[in-house]
Amino acid sequence: MRNKISIALATLSLATALPADTPEPGFAVTDLPGGGLTYTLGNGDYVSLGSVTVALYAEDGTLVRVLESFSPTSPVPPVSIVVDATETFTVFSRANGYVSGTYRVDLAGGPATWLSSELVYSPEFEDPDQLIFSTTGGLGDWTVERIDLVTGAVSVVSETYFSVVSSLELDSAGNLYLAHDADNDDESVIERFTPAQIAGPGIFAPGQGTVVHRGLEIPWSLELAPDDQTFYVGHGPSLGLHRISRFGPEAGQVLELLHLTNGEDVRTVQLLPGTSPAAYLPFQPPAGGRIVYAVLEASPYTHLRRALDPLRPTLAVGGPGTTGTGPFDVTLNGGPPNGTARVLLCPLGLYDPNEHVQLVGQVPVFYGLDRATLRPVAPLMTLDANGDGVLMLQNGKGPGTRALQALIYGPAGKLLGSTTAAFL
């Protein structure tokens, strides 16, 4: 997570809205409290930049404190908000046309300190007292610049103009990833520039970096995972359907995670890492992390805040065999479409609700069944196009005797994780 939220200049989509965002299988969307431009803190609280205030809110949306207020007679659009790594202060930018103000304020309370009139987009902390960011003079010519958070001094980093810098990102080694539309055709290039190349002032230009991805529709927000290898990107054309996707910096494959409702444009993507060894992958437990993203609705002009969470498949039992001997159904919901599942069971008294985890490749498999006594159930469960399936089994020992879980596999047979547990 690189501690930034930003909105780039764009033409809003004006298509008729559909009911909801559509996640890929293995994920779920949750509406979150909060409006304006927001940044989520590690404890779930968030800072919100609106047209006249910047404020700190609790995770449930309760106001903690207003950090700064501006004249209600001159509301202006929020441009960007960023929080330092220690979550001590925020830097935010607000604009009226091409007249802007960038400020710094402590999360413990204001007042805010004015830093610069520079229009600040996609800010990134290079160190606790310095941001690197993109900006434009309003004629389609973009530069990369730095701002000193103590003095407010601004310096130009890039040598020549870029055409529409949509987002920036830094990795832990200080390499800068810059997404720009080289040909003004809604297809972007993401280049990586080394710390030496961006030492500045005025020493790097388009085409001098290493291309890590080409052809993605405008990346409005880049977010690099802690592994410094995996990007989460909110992208889409100036007019049309927007998406959130994942890709590796050296690989061409883009995996779509979600597509937004028509009429909504993705503006920010923030990865909140989970607890290892859990991973942010489809069909995994929620401990793997979440993506908090912001969308901009064209009509009415509104920012909305949502989360994209992994959704673990569920296992349930039903029928006469759950209360005595006899047949019972094992039902799986939310698995991979057209995949399969292997149901396993062990004595109920040996089940561990805390669950263990085993990495199979890069996939964490969580299980509470006792490995020494578990056994597979035949036959293999076949999942339908919705990722659901049912097996009918026999219980010959009565209730209170068995715990069940299932391993889930994709259509090609790849292991993707496990289900929740069910009990006889």
HUNORTA-V921186 format. One record per residue. N is the residue number from 1. RES is the residue in one letter. PSI is psi in degrees with one decimal (999 if undefined). OMEGA is omega in degrees with one decimal (999 if undefined). Layout:
# HUNORTA-V921186
n=N res=RES psi=PSI omega=OMEGA
n=N res=RES psi=PSI omega=OMEGA
This chain:
# HUNORTA-V921186
n=1 res=M psi=130.9 omega=-171.9
n=2 res=R psi=14.0 omega=168.4
n=3 res=N psi=52.7 omega=174.5
n=4 res=K psi=150.5 omega=170.7
n=5 res=I psi=135.4 omega=-176.7
n=6 res=S psi=153.1 omega=172.9
n=7 res=I psi=130.5 omega=177.5
n=8 res=A psi=160.1 omega=177.8
n=9 res=L psi=136.5 omega=-178.1
n=10 res=A psi=158.2 omega=168.1
n=11 res=T psi=129.1 omega=-174.6
n=12 res=L psi=143.3 omega=172.6
n=13 res=S psi=139.4 omega=-176.1
n=14 res=L psi=18.5 omega=-179.2
n=15 res=A psi=162.1 omega=178.5
n=16 res=T psi=133.7 omega=-174.9
n=17 res=A psi=143.9 omega=172.4
n=18 res=L psi=171.1 omega=-170.8
n=19 res=P psi=-38.0 omega=-171.3
n=20 res=A psi=160.9 omega=171.1
n=21 res=D psi=153.1 omega=-176.0
n=22 res=T psi=106.6 omega=177.7
n=23 res=P psi=158.1 omega=171.5
n=24 res=E psi=158.1 omega=178.3
n=25 res=P psi=139.9 omega=-179.0
n=26 res=G psi=2.3 omega=177.1
n=27 res=F psi=159.9 omega=177.4
n=28 res=A psi=147.7 omega=179.4
n=29 res=V psi=135.5 omega=177.3
n=30 res=T psi=130.7 omega=172.4
n=31 res=D psi=136.7 omega=-179.9
n=32 res=L psi=153.5 omega=174.3
n=33 res=P psi=158.4 omega=175.7
n=34 res=G psi=137.7 omega=174.3
n=35 res=G psi=-177.4 omega=-175.6
n=36 res=G psi=-161.7 omega=178.1
n=37 res=L psi=123.9 omega=-170.3
n=38 res=T psi=154.8 omega=170.9
n=39 res=Y psi=128.4 omega=-176.7
n=40 res=T psi=131.1 omega=179.1
n=41 res=L psi=169.9 omega=-176.3
n=42 res=G psi=-27.6 omega=-179.9
n=43 res=N psi=5.4 omega=179.5
n=44 res=G psi=-18.0 omega=173.0
n=45 res=D psi=166.0 omega=-178.5
n=46 res=Y psi=153.2 omega=175.0
n=47 res=V psi=133.9 omega=-176.8
n=48 res=S psi=128.6 omega=175.1
n=49 res=L psi=113.6 omega=177.4
n=50 res=G psi=-162.6 omega=-176.9
n=51 res=S psi=-22.1 omega=-179.5
n=52 res=V psi=-9.7 omega=-178.9
n=53 res=T psi=157.7 omega=163.6
n=54 res=V psi=130.5 omega=-170.9
n=55 res=A psi=157.1 omega=176.1
n=56 res=L psi=132.4 omega=-179.2
n=57 res=Y psi=149.7 omega=171.2
n=58 res=A psi=165.1 omega=-176.7
n=59 res=E psi=-34.6 omega=-177.8
n=60 res=D psi=4.5 omega=178.1
n=61 res=G psi=-0.1 omega=178.5
n=62 res=T psi=132.2 omega=179.0
n=63 res=L psi=127.3 omega=174.6
n=64 res=V psi=-54.5 omega=175.7
n=65 res=R psi=149.6 omega=170.2
n=66 res=V psi=125.8 omega=-178.4
n=67 res=L psi=-33.7 omega=177.7
n=68 res=E psi=143.7 omega=177.0
n=69 res=S psi=146.4 omega=176.8
n=70 res=F psi=170.9 omega=-174.3
n=71 res=S psi=123.4 omega=178.6
n=72 res=P psi=-14.2 omega=178.6
n=73 res=T psi=-10.4 omega=177.6
n=74 res=S psi=63.4 omega=177.1
n=75 res=P psi=140.6 omega=179.5
n=76 res=V psi=154.5 omega=-177.4
n=77 res=P psi=142.1 omega=171.8
n=78 res=P psi=143.5 omega=-179.1
n=79 res=V psi=-52.4 omega=-178.7
n=80 res=S psi=156.7 omega=174.6
n=81 res=I psi=139.4 omega=-177.2
n=82 res=V psi=144.2 omega=179.0
n=83 res=V psi=138.5 omega=-178.6
n=84 res=D psi=165.3 omega=-173.7
n=85 res=A psi=-28.9 omega=179.1
n=86 res=T psi=-1.2 omega=-179.1
n=87 res=E psi=45.5 omega=179.1
n=88 res=T psi=-36.4 omega=-177.5
n=89 res=F psi=164.0 omega=177.2
n=90 res=T psi=147.0 omega=172.0
n=91 res=V psi=129.7 omega=-177.3
n=92 res=F psi=156.7 omega=-178.9
n=93 res=S psi=137.9 omega=179.3
n=94 res=R psi=143.1 omega=-170.3
n=95 res=A psi=151.0 omega=171.1
n=96 res=N psi=99.7 omega=-169.3
n=97 res=G psi=-121.5 omega=178.5
n=98 res=Y psi=16.3 omega=173.4
n=99 res=V psi=121.0 omega=-172.6
n=100 res=S psi=167.9 omega=171.2
n=101 res=G psi=137.1 omega=177.4
n=102 res=T psi=132.7 omega=-169.8
n=103 res=Y psi=161.1 omega=173.1
n=104 res=R psi=136.9 omega=178.7
n=105 res=V psi=141.5 omega=177.5
n=106 res=D psi=144.1 omega=177.5
n=107 res=L psi=-18.7 omega=176.1
n=108 res=A psi=-14.0 omega=178.2
n=109 res=G psi=156.3 omega=-177.6
n=110 res=G psi=-166.9 omega=9.9
n=111 res=P psi=166.3 omega=178.6
n=112 res=A psi=149.7 omega=175.1
n=113 res=T psi=124.8 omega=177.6
n=114 res=W psi=133.1 omega=-178.7
n=115 res=L psi=-45.9 omega=-172.0
n=116 res=S psi=159.3 omega=172.4
n=117 res=S psi=2.6 omega=-177.8
n=118 res=E psi=140.6 omega=175.1
n=119 res=L psi=116.0 omega=-169.7
n=120 res=V psi=118.5 omega=176.1
n=121 res=Y psi=147.2 omega=174.8
n=122 res=S psi=53.8 omega=-178.0
n=123 res=P psi=144.6 omega=178.6
n=124 res=E psi=132.9 omega=175.7
n=125 res=F psi=119.1 omega=169.8
n=126 res=E psi=-33.7 omega=171.4
n=127 res=D psi=175.0 omega=-173.3
n=128 res=P psi=-19.5 omega=-176.4
n=129 res=D psi=15.9 omega=-175.5
n=130 res=Q psi=134.6 omega=175.4
n=131 res=L psi=146.0 omega=165.9
n=132 res=I psi=141.5 omega=-173.1
n=133 res=F psi=171.0 omega=173.1
n=134 res=S psi=155.5 omega=179.4
n=135 res=T psi=165.5 omega=-178.9
n=136 res=T psi=148.1 omega=175.1
n=137 res=G psi=-1.0 omega=176.4
n=138 res=G psi=-1.0 omega=-179.0
n=139 res=L psi=17.9 omega=179.9
n=140 res=G psi=0.8 omega=178.7
n=141 res=D psi=121.7 omega=-175.0
n=142 res=W psi=144.4 omega=174.7
n=143 res=T psi=163.2 omega=173.0
n=144 res=V psi=130.7 omega=-174.0
n=145 res=E psi=170.7 omega=175.2
n=146 res=R psi=151.8 omega=173.3
n=147 res=I psi=132.9 omega=175.3
n=148 res=D psi=122.5 omega=-173.8
n=149 res=L psi=-2.4 omega=175.2
n=150 res=V psi=-48.6 omega=-176.2
n=151 res=T psi=-20.2 omega=-174.7
n=152 res=G psi=1.9 omega=-179.4
n=153 res=A psi=138.3 omega=-178.4
n=154 res=V psi=137.2 omega=176.3
n=155 res=S psi=146.7 omega=-179.9
n=156 res=V psi=131.5 omega=-178.1
n=157 res=V psi=-43.5 omega=-175.8
n=158 res=S psi=150.1 omega=-175.9
n=159 res=E psi=-41.8 omega=-177.7
n=160 res=T psi=174.1 omega=-178.8
n=161 res=Y psi=145.9 omega=168.1
n=162 res=F psi=156.8 omega=175.1
n=163 res=S psi=106.8 omega=177.4
n=164 res=V psi=85.1 omega=170.8
n=165 res=V psi=109.6 omega=-174.1
n=166 res=S psi=-28.6 omega=-179.6
n=167 res=S psi=155.8 omega=177.0
n=168 res=L psi=158.8 omega=173.6
n=169 res=E psi=146.2 omega=176.0
n=170 res=L psi=143.4 omega=171.4
n=171 res=D psi=179.6 omega=-173.9
n=172 res=S psi=-18.5 omega=178.0
n=173 res=A psi=-1.1 omega=179.1
n=174 res=G psi=7.8 omega=174.6
n=175 res=N psi=139.8 omega=-179.9
n=176 res=L psi=127.2 omega=173.9
n=177 res=Y psi=124.6 omega=-173.1
n=178 res=L psi=121.5 omega=178.0
n=179 res=A psi=123.9 omega=179.0
n=180 res=H psi=153.2 omega=179.6
n=181 res=D psi=94.6 omega=-171.9
n=182 res=A psi=-30.8 omega=-173.2
n=183 res=D psi=11.1 omega=-177.6
n=184 res=N psi=41.3 omega=-177.1
n=185 res=D psi=16.8 omega=-179.0
n=186 res=D psi=10.2 omega=173.0
n=187 res=E psi=126.1 omega=-168.3
n=188 res=S psi=160.9 omega=170.8
n=189 res=V psi=133.7 omega=173.3
n=190 res=I psi=116.4 omega=-179.5
n=191 res=E psi=147.8 omega=174.9
n=192 res=R psi=126.6 omega=178.3
n=193 res=F psi=136.0 omega=-177.8
n=194 res=T psi=164.0 omega=175.9
n=195 res=P psi=-35.4 omega=178.6
n=196 res=A psi=-37.0 omega=-178.8
n=197 res=Q psi=-29.2 omega=-177.3
n=198 res=I psi=13.7 omega=-179.4
n=199 res=A psi=-34.1 omega=172.2
n=200 res=G psi=-178.0 omega=-0.5
n=201 res=P psi=149.6 omega=170.1
n=202 res=G psi=47.2 omega=-175.8
n=203 res=I psi=1.8 omega=176.7
n=204 res=F psi=159.0 omega=-171.5
n=205 res=A psi=166.2 omega=177.2
n=206 res=P psi=141.1 omega=177.4
n=207 res=G psi=-8.5 omega=-179.0
n=208 res=Q psi=-10.2 omega=-179.9
n=209 res=G psi=177.0 omega=174.6
n=210 res=T psi=123.2 omega=-178.9
n=211 res=V psi=119.8 omega=178.2
n=212 res=V psi=-17.3 omega=173.9
n=213 res=H psi=144.9 omega=179.4
n=214 res=R psi=141.3 omega=172.4
n=215 res=G psi=-4.1 omega=178.6
n=216 res=L psi=136.6 omega=172.9
n=217 res=E psi=155.0 omega=-165.7
n=218 res=I psi=115.7 omega=174.9
n=219 res=P psi=100.3 omega=-178.7
n=220 res=W psi=-23.2 omega=179.7
n=221 res=S psi=125.9 omega=175.1
n=222 res=L psi=135.4 omega=176.8
n=223 res=E psi=122.4 omega=-178.0
n=224 res=L psi=128.7 omega=-179.7
n=225 res=A psi=163.0 omega=-179.0
n=226 res=P psi=-18.6 omega=178.3
n=227 res=D psi=-3.9 omega=-178.5
n=228 res=D psi=19.6 omega=-178.5
n=229 res=Q psi=-28.1 omega=-171.1
n=230 res=T psi=125.3 omega=177.1
n=231 res=F psi=139.5 omega=166.3
n=232 res=Y psi=128.9 omega=-170.0
n=233 res=V psi=132.0 omega=169.6
n=234 res=G psi=120.3 omega=-171.6
n=235 res=H psi=159.4 omega=178.2
n=236 res=G psi=162.0 omega=-179.6
n=237 res=P psi=169.0 omega=176.7
n=238 res=S psi=-35.5 omega=175.3
n=239 res=L psi=115.5 omega=179.3
n=240 res=G psi=-171.5 omega=-172.9
n=241 res=L psi=130.1 omega=178.6
n=242 res=H psi=154.3 omega=-175.0
n=243 res=R psi=162.7 omega=165.5
n=244 res=I psi=127.8 omega=-174.8
n=245 res=S psi=169.8 omega=178.2
n=246 res=R psi=141.7 omega=172.2
n=247 res=F psi=159.4 omega=174.8
n=248 res=G psi=146.3 omega=-172.7
n=249 res=P psi=-22.8 omega=-179.5
n=250 res=E psi=5.6 omega=-177.2
n=251 res=A psi=147.4 omega=-176.9
n=252 res=G psi=-15.9 omega=-174.2
n=253 res=Q psi=131.2 omega=176.4
n=254 res=V psi=125.3 omega=178.9
n=255 res=L psi=115.0 omega=-179.8
n=256 res=E psi=133.2 omega=178.1
n=257 res=L psi=-29.8 omega=-174.0
n=258 res=L psi=143.1 omega=165.6
n=259 res=H psi=140.6 omega=-172.2
n=260 res=L psi=162.6 omega=172.5
n=261 res=T psi=140.1 omega=172.0
n=262 res=N psi=138.8 omega=-177.0
n=263 res=G psi=-3.8 omega=177.3
n=264 res=E psi=135.1 omega=179.3
n=265 res=D psi=130.8 omega=176.7
n=266 res=V psi=136.1 omega=-177.6
n=267 res=R psi=-33.8 omega=179.3
n=268 res=T psi=146.9 omega=174.9
n=269 res=V psi=122.3 omega=-179.4
n=270 res=Q psi=119.0 omega=177.7
n=271 res=L psi=123.9 omega=173.7
n=272 res=L psi=102.9 omega=-173.9
n=273 res=P psi=148.9 omega=178.6
n=274 res=G psi=-156.3 omega=-177.4
n=275 res=T psi=119.4 omega=178.8
n=276 res=S psi=144.9 omega=9.5
n=277 res=P psi=7.1 omega=174.8
n=278 res=A psi=150.3 omega=-175.7
n=279 res=A psi=152.8 omega=177.8
n=280 res=Y psi=87.1 omega=-178.0
n=281 res=L psi=157.1 omega=177.7
n=282 res=P psi=149.8 omega=175.7
n=283 res=F psi=18.4 omega=-179.1
n=284 res=Q psi=164.7 omega=174.0
n=285 res=P psi=158.9 omega=-176.3
n=286 res=P psi=-12.7 omega=179.5
n=287 res=A psi=-10.5 omega=179.2
n=288 res=G psi=-7.2 omega=178.8
n=289 res=G psi=-178.1 omega=177.0
n=290 res=R psi=157.5 omega=170.8
n=291 res=I psi=125.9 omega=170.5
n=292 res=V psi=126.7 omega=-177.9
n=293 res=Y psi=153.6 omega=179.7
n=294 res=A psi=140.4 omega=176.6
n=295 res=V psi=154.2 omega=178.0
n=296 res=L psi=116.9 omega=176.1
n=297 res=E psi=136.5 omega=-178.4
n=298 res=A psi=-38.5 omega=-175.6
n=299 res=S psi=108.9 omega=-3.8
n=300 res=P psi=162.7 omega=-179.2
n=301 res=Y psi=101.2 omega=-171.9
n=302 res=T psi=139.0 omega=170.4
n=303 res=H psi=133.3 omega=176.9
n=304 res=L psi=151.7 omega=-175.4
n=305 res=R psi=128.9 omega=-177.1
n=306 res=R psi=167.3 omega=177.4
n=307 res=A psi=145.3 omega=174.1
n=308 res=L psi=111.2 omega=-173.4
n=309 res=D psi=147.6 omega=168.8
n=310 res=P psi=144.6 omega=-178.7
n=311 res=L psi=109.2 omega=-177.7
n=312 res=R psi=136.4 omega=177.1
n=313 res=P psi=151.3 omega=-179.2
n=314 res=T psi=149.1 omega=176.6
n=315 res=L psi=136.8 omega=-179.9
n=316 res=A psi=156.4 omega=177.1
n=317 res=V psi=151.8 omega=179.3
n=318 res=G psi=160.5 omega=178.7
n=319 res=G psi=176.8 omega=-175.5
n=320 res=P psi=-32.1 omega=-176.4
n=321 res=G psi=-2.9 omega=177.7
n=322 res=T psi=-16.9 omega=-179.6
n=323 res=T psi=-2.3 omega=179.3
n=324 res=G psi=-167.0 omega=174.7
n=325 res=T psi=155.4 omega=178.6
n=326 res=G psi=-173.4 omega=-176.4
n=327 res=P psi=150.7 omega=172.9
n=328 res=F psi=155.8 omega=179.7
n=329 res=D psi=138.9 omega=169.5
n=330 res=V psi=118.2 omega=-176.0
n=331 res=T psi=130.3 omega=176.7
n=332 res=L psi=131.6 omega=177.7
n=333 res=N psi=143.3 omega=174.6
n=334 res=G psi=22.7 omega=177.2
n=335 res=G psi=-176.5 omega=178.8
n=336 res=P psi=129.2 omega=179.0
n=337 res=P psi=132.5 omega=178.5
n=338 res=N psi=23.1 omega=176.7
n=339 res=G psi=-161.8 omega=178.4
n=340 res=T psi=167.6 omega=178.1
n=341 res=A psi=141.7 omega=175.8
n=342 res=R psi=112.8 omega=-179.9
n=343 res=V psi=133.8 omega=178.5
n=344 res=L psi=153.8 omega=176.4
n=345 res=L psi=159.2 omega=176.0
n=346 res=C psi=167.4 omega=176.3
n=347 res=P psi=137.2 omega=-175.3
n=348 res=L psi=-38.6 omega=-177.0
n=349 res=G psi=-14.9 omega=-179.8
n=350 res=L psi=-0.6 omega=179.3
n=351 res=Y psi=136.3 omega=179.4
n=352 res=D psi=108.6 omega=-177.5
n=353 res=P psi=-17.3 omega=178.3
n=354 res=N psi=-18.8 omega=178.1
n=355 res=E psi=144.9 omega=171.9
n=356 res=H psi=170.4 omega=178.8
n=357 res=V psi=139.7 omega=176.0
n=358 res=Q psi=130.8 omega=177.0
n=359 res=L psi=124.7 omega=174.6
n=360 res=V psi=102.8 omega=-166.5
n=361 res=G psi=-124.0 omega=175.6
n=362 res=Q psi=10.7 omega=-174.8
n=363 res=V psi=119.5 omega=174.1
n=364 res=P psi=131.0 omega=176.4
n=365 res=V psi=113.6 omega=-178.6
n=366 res=F psi=136.1 omega=179.4
n=367 res=Y psi=144.5 omega=175.4
n=368 res=G psi=-6.4 omega=-179.6
n=369 res=L psi=149.5 omega=177.8
n=370 res=D psi=119.4 omega=-173.9
n=371 res=R psi=-30.0 omega=-176.6
n=372 res=A psi=-25.4 omega=-174.3
n=373 res=T psi=-3.3 omega=-178.3
n=374 res=L psi=152.1 omega=174.7
n=375 res=R psi=147.9 omega=179.4
n=376 res=P psi=154.1 omega=177.1
n=377 res=V psi=133.1 omega=176.0
n=378 res=A psi=150.0 omega=-2.5
n=379 res=P psi=179.5 omega=173.8
n=380 res=L psi=137.9 omega=178.2
n=381 res=M psi=130.8 omega=176.0
n=382 res=T psi=129.8 omega=-179.6
n=383 res=L psi=145.9 omega=-178.3
n=384 res=D psi=-170.5 omega=-176.3
n=385 res=A psi=-15.8 omega=175.7
n=386 res=N psi=-1.1 omega=-178.4
n=387 res=G psi=19.9 omega=-178.7
n=388 res=D psi=153.3 omega=178.4
n=389 res=G psi=161.6 omega=-178.9
n=390 res=V psi=138.8 omega=169.7
n=391 res=L psi=141.2 omega=173.0
n=392 res=M psi=126.0 omega=-177.9
n=393 res=L psi=172.8 omega=178.7
n=394 res=Q psi=134.3 omega=174.7
n=395 res=N psi=110.0 omega=-179.2
n=396 res=G psi=-1.1 omega=-174.8
n=397 res=K psi=-5.9 omega=177.6
n=398 res=G psi=177.9 omega=-175.6
n=399 res=P psi=162.8 omega=176.4
n=400 res=G psi=30.7 omega=-173.1
n=401 res=T psi=-23.4 omega=-169.8
n=402 res=R psi=146.7 omega=168.3
n=403 res=A psi=140.8 omega=-177.6
n=404 res=L psi=143.2 omega=167.2
n=405 res=Q psi=167.1 omega=179.3
n=406 res=A psi=142.2 omega=168.0
n=407 res=L psi=139.4 omega=-176.8
n=408 res=I psi=143.1 omega=-176.3
n=409 res=Y psi=144.2 omega=175.9
n=410 res=G psi=175.9 omega=-178.2
n=411 res=P psi=-29.3 omega=-180.0
n=412 res=A psi=3.6 omega=177.5
n=413 res=G psi=7.8 omega=179.8
n=414 res=K psi=132.8 omega=176.9
n=415 res=L psi=128.7 omega=-176.0
n=416 res=L psi=-11.1 omega=-179.1
n=417 res=G psi=-152.6 omega=-177.2
n=418 res=S psi=166.9 omega=179.1
n=419 res=T psi=173.4 omega=165.6
n=420 res=T psi=172.3 omega=-177.6
n=421 res=A psi=153.5 omega=171.2
n=422 res=A psi=158.5 omega=-171.3
n=423 res=F psi=139.7 omega=172.5
n=424 res=L psi=999 omega=999
